[in-house]
Amino acid sequence: MPGFVIEYHRRTGEKKVTEFGQQDGYKRAVKARLAQERTNHDPDVEIVALMGSSLDALKQTHSRYFMADRTAQNV
């Protein structure tokens, strides 16, 4: 199952999503998250590693990271 790293800025709702493919995707995502956390010094940035069948599935199960997308679509 694919792994994903989401770098989410709590105040602005901006995010960067990186997808890691099927083969060891979650394991690679966790390693990437740990590496990013070592260099992140902004307390408003949350970095998470998630596993899901697709990005669309994560948008449903972890919708708070994608609220800005929904707001933009409704404008």
C-alpha positions as CSV (number, residue, x, y, z in Angstrom):
1,M,0.0,0.0,0.0
2,P,1.3,3.5,-0.8
3,G,2.8,5.7,1.9
4,F,2.4,9.5,2.1
5,V,4.2,12.3,3.9
6,I,2.2,15.4,4.5
7,E,4.0,18.6,5.6
8,Y,1.1,20.7,6.9
9,H,1.3,24.3,8.0
10,R,-1.4,24.6,10.7
11,R,-1.9,28.4,10.4
12,T,-2.2,28.7,6.7
13,G,-3.5,25.3,5.7
14,E,-0.8,25.0,3.1
15,K,0.6,21.5,2.6
16,K,3.0,19.5,0.6
17,V,2.2,15.9,-0.1
18,T,4.8,13.3,-1.2
19,E,3.7,9.9,-2.3
20,F,5.8,6.7,-1.9
21,G,4.8,3.8,-4.2
22,Q,3.4,0.4,-3.4
23,Q,6.7,-1.3,-2.6
24,D,7.6,-0.5,1.0
25,G,5.8,2.8,0.6
26,Y,4.9,3.3,4.3
27,K,8.3,2.4,5.5
28,R,9.9,4.9,3.1
29,A,7.4,7.5,4.1
30,V,8.2,7.1,7.8
31,K,11.9,7.4,7.1
32,A,11.3,10.6,5.0
33,R,9.1,12.0,7.8
34,L,11.8,11.5,10.4
35,A,14.4,13.2,8.2
36,Q,12.1,16.2,7.6
37,E,11.4,16.5,11.3
38,R,15.1,16.7,12.0
39,T,15.4,19.8,9.9
40,N,12.0,21.4,10.7
41,H,12.2,24.2,13.2
42,D,8.7,25.7,12.7
43,P,6.3,24.7,15.5
44,D,3.4,25.5,13.2
45,V,4.5,22.8,10.7
46,E,3.2,19.3,11.3
47,I,4.8,16.4,9.4
48,V,2.9,13.1,9.3
49,A,3.5,9.8,7.6
50,L,0.3,8.0,6.5
51,M,-0.7,4.9,4.7
52,G,-3.7,4.6,2.5
53,S,-5.0,3.0,-0.7
54,S,-4.8,6.4,-2.5
55,L,-4.6,10.1,-1.9
56,D,-8.4,10.3,-2.3
57,A,-8.8,7.8,0.5
58,L,-6.6,10.0,2.7
59,K,-8.6,13.0,1.9
60,Q,-11.6,11.2,3.4
61,T,-9.9,9.7,6.5
62,H,-7.6,12.6,7.3
63,S,-9.7,15.5,6.0
64,R,-8.3,18.2,8.3
65,Y,-5.1,18.3,6.1
66,F,-7.2,19.0,3.1
67,M,-9.8,21.5,4.4
68,A,-8.1,24.4,2.4
69,D,-8.7,22.4,-0.8
70,R,-12.4,22.1,0.0
71,T,-12.7,25.8,0.9
72,A,-11.0,26.8,-2.4
73,Q,-13.4,24.6,-4.4
74,N,-16.4,26.2,-2.8
75,V,-15.4,29.8,-3.6
